[in-house]
Amino acid sequence: MKKYFIFLLGLLGGVTLCILLYEYGLEFIVNYFDDSIVTYILISLILLSAALAVFFAVDKSITKLEDSLLVEPEIDFNKIIKERKWNSINLLIKKNQKKVLAMYSRFSIMNWTFRAIGLIIVGFVGLLGSVLLHNQNELIKKQNIRLDQQTYLQEAERRSSLVFLFSNIMDAINVEISNDYNQNNIRDLSPQLTGRIIALANRLKPYYFMQGDSLIESQISPERGQLLVTLIESHLADSTFSQIKQRSNFSFSDLNQANLSGVDLSGINLKNSNMVGANLSGAKLYGSDFTDSDLSGANFSNAKILETIFDDANLYRSNFRKAMGTTPVFSNSNLTRSNLQDTKFDIPIFDNTILDSVIVDCDFIINLIHQEEENEMDLGINAILETYSLDTIKSQDYEKYKPRCRFVSKGAKNN
């Protein structure tokens, strides 16, 4: 029973050691291969020297012991066996017992020494093989990444063929506006050209492309963003632009740092778009959809917001100061360090919204509670009260006489 226990204990320890080596040791060995090899050789030489020192010390002791033993005269064992002199055999064994033990000890220490040397050699070969196998796997991974990149680049190249169509449509827009298509001094477009623009926007699908020496993390469509900005800068008639916005798909647009100030983007679909640092101050956003978009650092000051959807959007450090509207939806969005001062929102929904360090008016919570009671709707106020508290801060602008507050996480405050 004891042998089985020792075996299982050794097996468990070996498996644990292998797992730790695989998770932490192999990567270290690969990153510091030269140092690891030198360290392994030094440790092996130290262990080998210790094993040889023990071997020679024990061998010397055994040699002295053998020399001190009396050597028995040569005995004819066949004769003893034939004559069945068992007592003589037993007596002979007892007399030479120390010599036999000395010989056994010599062979044991030799066996142990050679096994130790063999284990060191096998360990070095195993270490070298593991490193080579790891490097081979890393090379295969890199090759697979390059193959994926080539696949995505082929798709990007295929989509880039739409650039020619894009250019033709832009030329057509310029011609119709310059020639005053309806002869009414209004910058409208023909139904045919409007349909072509809508079809183009829907065909300019998002894709992955190289940025530096690696693929971007999420697919995006720079062409859709460029098309939208071009249409805005064309100053189309409201009727034409409204039709294009409502029937076109502008999701996944790349509008990084885009200037959309004062633009009527009502009803537009901008889901999953990159709008980092975009300027939407004074924009009209009735029914606009920014679900899952990155709007960090965006400026919504004085924007008109009506049933605008910001579900799961990243609004980190965004500015909503003096924005106004009804039923903006901020469910699951991140408003960390944003500015909501002087906003006039009716029935805003903050369901599971991150509000860390958000600056608001100090009566923000009271207004939300009143709106919840009047409209009998869940605006997320209970979750806000459970998670955050309001701390008064001093305003640094011309309205410093007005009190301002900041949301502070109760957990962080307690810590």
C-alpha positions, 0 to 999 in steps of 0.5 A: 500500500505504501508503494502505491501511495509513493507512486501516486504522489510522485505521479501527481508531483510530476504532472504538476511540475510539467503543467507549471513548466508548460505554463510559465517555464517554457515561455521563459526558456524561449525568451531567454534561450541562451541564458537558459542553456548556459544556466542548465549546463552550469547546473548540470556540471555542478550536479555531475561533479557532485555525483562523481565526487560521491562516486570516487569517495564511496569507491575509495571507502569500498576499496579500503574495506575490501583490502581489509577483508581476508581473502578466502582460498580458492574453493571448489564449489562444484565439489561442495555441491556434489558432496552436498556440504550445505553447512560449508556453503552457509559458512562460506557465505557468512565469512564473505558477507562483507565482501559481497556487500562491498561489491554490491555497494560499488555496483550500486553507486556506479549504477546511480552515477551513470543514471544521473549522467544519463538523466542530465543528457536526456534532460538537455536533449528534451529541453532543446527539443521542447524549445525547437518544438515551441519555436516551430509552433510559433512559426506556424502561428505566424504563418497562419496569421499571415494567411489570414491577413492575405485573405482579408487583404484580398477582400479589401482589394475587392472592395476597393474596386468600388472606389471607381463607382464612388468617384463616378457618383461624386462626379454625378452629384457635382454635375447635377448640383452645378446644373441645378437638376430641377431648375429650382435653385434647390440642391436636390438630386434626381431619384436615379442618382439618389438610388445609386448613392443609397445602393453604394452606401449599402455595398460599401461593407466593413472589412479588415485592413492592415494598419502598420504591420497588423490587422485592425482589431474590428472591421470598419468601412472608411468608404462609408464614412467618406461618403457620409462626409462628402454628402454633408459637405455637398450641402444637399437639400433636406429632402434628398439628404433625409431620404439618403440617411433613412434608406442607407446603411452607414453602420461601421463607418470610420468617422474618426475626428469627423466634423459633424457640427450642426448637421441633421443626422436624424434617423441615421444608422451609425451602429458600430462606427468609429467616431472617436473625437467626432464633433457633433456639437449642435447636431440634430440626432432625432432617432439616430442609432449609435449602438456599439459605436466608439464615441470616446472624446466626442462633443455633443454639446448643444446637440438636440437628442430625441430617442437617440440610442447609445446602447453599449456605446463607448462615451468615455470623456464625451461632452454632453454639456447643454444637450437637450432632448427626450428619451436618450437611451444610454443602456450598458454604455460607458460614460466614464469622465463625461460631462453632463452639465446643464443637460435637459433630458426628459426620461433619459434611460441609464440602465446599467450605465457606467457613470464613474467620475461623470460631472452633472448638476447636483440636482441630477438625481432628484430630477431623475427620481421625479421623472421616474415617478411621473412617467412610471418608468424604470430609468435605472435610478435604483442601480445608480443609487446603489453604485454611486454617490455624488460629491460636490466639486468646484467649477473652474469656469465662469459659472463657478457660482453654480454647484457641480457634482461628480459621480463617485463609485461607493466601492472606490470611495470606501477604499 
